[in-house]
Amino acid sequence: MGLRIVSAAAVMFFAGVTAEARPASDARSAVPDAAIYRERTQLEAESAEEGFEWRPALRQSFCFLSIEHGFRMSQAKTRRGLRGPFFKDWAASVKNIGGWGDGDPAFTNLVAHPMQGAVAGYIQVQNDPQGRQQEFGRSRGYWASRVKALAWSAAYSTQFEIGPISEATLGNVGKKKGTAGWSDLIMTPFGGLGMMIGEDALDRFVVRRLEARTSSLARRRILRMVFNPNRSFTNLLRRKAPWHRDTRGLEDFWAKADAGEESGETPEKAEPQPASSDLIGSSDGGN
């Protein structure tokens, strides 16, 4: 399953790159930096009054779930498991959960499932008007946001493993003893939280600084995707470009200025570049 998750991410990842390759208009690129800063401050104030965006979050989660189960259906053993009494086999699959391991390779349990948890967590973050404005740091707002993401990830993982549209119902994983354990239910949300925090830290302390050293939009796109693969994939679920950030634009000079302040360097303003939109189609949430 791990390789299939990675394959799905790669397919949608490059689909987003292809769709975003054509130039598009972005009115913000023509706005002075000070105006961009004021606009962002106003958006942050407005987001504090908005509530969680349930419909887009559930729609994006179902889309992710469909992608995962779609790849599972390519397996003959999964299709064979569709036969038999639905509720009886479901109950038998859940009942057999025991011990830590489930027979999957280490990559699946230690890498693929945490990736799944990170994507589910970022779905929560990008549909929380306050949470998506948070960046890695010591602030209470950041950590409260990521705790909420952990809860969403745990709920998604539980549904994926033993819910009505799960491995237990579609393929009856666990019906055979030794094929279901507690590792997935624990590693997915908590490992995912660790990956999210790691990507958030890399975005603030590495990506922003590297962006400050180049005026190439292509390089900035690549930096954001390489250092934040799970966030990039999740952006595609809301029809945003993989390199989208809710806290700064691709051409945002403030990202460069902040990086210069943190590193003690005085950045030079990037040369004007053709405007590039962070949107693919219409958005399911966020800006």
N, C-alpha and C positions, 0 to 999 in steps of 0.2 A: 504494500500500500504506500510505503514511503516514496518509492520511485515514481508511482503514479501521481502523487501529490506534487512532487517536483516537476514532473512532466506537464501537469496542468498549469502550474505557475509559469513555466517557460513559454507555453503556447500563448497564454493571455498576455504575458509580459511583452513578447515581441509583437503581438497584435497591437498593443498600445503604442509601441514605438513606431510601427508602420502608420497607424492612424494619425499620429501626431507629427509625422515628418513634414506634412505640407504646412506652409506658413498660414497663420491666422491672425486676425486683428485682436489687439488687447488694449483697451482704452487706457489702462493704468500705466502702460509704458510711456505715455506722453505726459503723464502727470508728474510734477516736480516731487522730489523725495520728501519734502516736508509735508506736502499734501497727502502722500501715501501714508506717512506716519500718522497723521491726524485721522485719516480714514480708518486705519487699523485700530487706533485707540477707540474710535466710535463703535466699530464692530465688536470689540471686546466688551464694551459697556452694554451693548444691546444683547450680546450672547448670554450675559448673566441673567437676563429676564426671560430667556427662552427655555423651553423644556426639552426633554429628550425626544429625539425624532424616531418614534417607534416603527412607523411603517417602512421607511427606508432601511432601518436596521434589520427588521425581520425579512424584508425582501432581499437584502444583500446576503443575509445568513442562509436563506433558502437557496439562493443562487450558488453559494459556496458548497452547500450540502449536495446540491444537484450535480455539481462538477465532481465531487468526491465519489458519490455513488455511481455516477455515470462511468467512471473509470473502473469501479469495482465490478460493474456489470459486464465488462469485457473479459472477466475471469469465468471460466467454465464452472469452477466450484461454487461461485456465488450464484450463478444461474440455476445450478442443480438444487441449491438450498431454497429456492422459491417454491419448490413442490412441498406438498404436505399441509396439514392443518395449521393455519396462521397463528392463532392464539396459543395453541398447545406447544408448538415449536418455539414460539417467542418466550413463553414461560420457562421452558426447559433450558433455553440459551441463557436466560438471566440467572436462573437458579444455579447454574454450574460455575458462576464466577467465584473464584477462590485462589488464594495465593497471590504472589506478585506478578510473575511472568505469564505470558500468553502464547509463547512459542514463536513470536515474531523476532526477527534479527535485531541486533542492537541499534542499527541505523534507524529503523522504524520507530522504536521506542524512545530513543534518546535524541533524535534529530527531527524526524518527520512529524511525530506527534506534537512536540513543542512548536514546530512551525505552524501546525494546524491551530494550536492554541493562540499563537501570536496573531494570526490572521483574524481569528474570532475576536480577540481582544481589541484589535485595531478597528474592527467593525463597530464595536461599542464606542470607541474613542471618537471616530469620525462622525458619529451621529449624536454626540453630546456637544452642544454649542459651547459649553465651558471647557470640557475636556480637550477638544481639538485645538484650543488656543494655548494649551500648556506645553512647555518644553522642559526637558530634563533639568532637574535642580532640586534644591532642598525645600521648595515651597510646599505648603500643605495642599494647595490646589492640585499640584502635579501628582502627588502620591495618592490623594483621594480619588483622582481620576483613574489611576492605574489599578486601584483596588476594585473599582467598579468594573473595569475591563476584565479583571481576574474572575469576578462573579459571572459576567456574561460568557466568558470562555469556558468556565466550569459547567454552566448550563448547556452550552452548545456541545461540549464534549460528552456530557451525560446522555443527551439526546442522540448523538451520533453512535454511541456505544450500545445503549439499551432502550432508547426511546421508540416511539411508533414508526419512525422512519430511520432505522438504525442498522448497524451490522447484525444485531440480534434478530431483526425481522426480515431483512433483505440478505439472505445467505445463511442465517442461523449460526453466526459465529458464536461459539461458546456452547453449542449443543453437544459438541464432542468435548469431553473433559480435557483440560490442559490447553484449550484454545482461548480462554478468557481469564483475565486476572485484573488486579487493581492498578497495575502500572499505567495503563492508558488513561484511566480516570484521574490519576494524580499527576502524571507527567505532562499531560496535555495542557491543563491550565497553569500549573506552576512553572513548568519549563517554558511555556509560552510567555508568561510574565517576565521571566528572566531574559528571553530574547527581545521582548519589547523594550525593556529598560536598557539593554545593550544597544539596540538600534537608536533609541532616543539619545543616549549619551554620545554615540558616534556622530549622529546628525548635528548635535550642538558643538562638540569639541573638535571634530575632525572635518566633517563635510563643510561646515560654514567657513572654516579657515582655508580649506583648499579652494572653495568657491571664490574667496577673496583674492586669490592669486591669479585668477583667469577671467577674461572677459568673454570666453567662448561659451555660448549657451549649450553647445553639444557636450562639452566637457562637464558642465554643471549637471546636465541630465544624467550622464553616465555616473558621476560621483554619487548622486542621490540614489540611483538604482542599485549600484554595487554595494554600498554600505547599508542600505535599508531594503533588502529584498522582500521581506514580509509586508512592510508598509506599502511598497510599490505594487505588490499583487493586490492588496486590499483596496488601493486607490482605483484599480480597474473595476472592482465590483460596484463602485458608485459612478462609473463611467468618467473617471478623471484620468489624466495622464499619470503614468507610474511615478514620475518625478514631482508630482504636485505636493505642495506644502500649504497647510492652512495658515501658518504663521509668517510666511514670506513668499514673495513671487520669485520666479526664476531670474528675473532681471532686477530684483529689488536691491537697491544700493545699500539699504540699511543692513542687510545680511552681511555685506562686505564691511561696512563701517563697524558693526558689532564685533566681527572677527578681528579687525584691526585693533580695537580697544582691548580685547582680551589678550591679544598676543603682544601688545605694546608697539604694533606697527601702524604706520599711517598709510591706509590703502589709497590707491589712485582710482578715481572713478572709471568704470568700464566704458569703453567706446560704445556709442549707440549701436544697437543691434536690431534687426527686424523683430517686430513683436511676435510673441509666441504664446498661444493660449494654453492653459492647463486643463482645458475642458474637452472631453470626448463626448459629443452628443449633449444631452441634457443631464444635469446633476441630480443625484438622489439625496444629496445633503452636503452641506459645507460650501465654502467659496473657493 
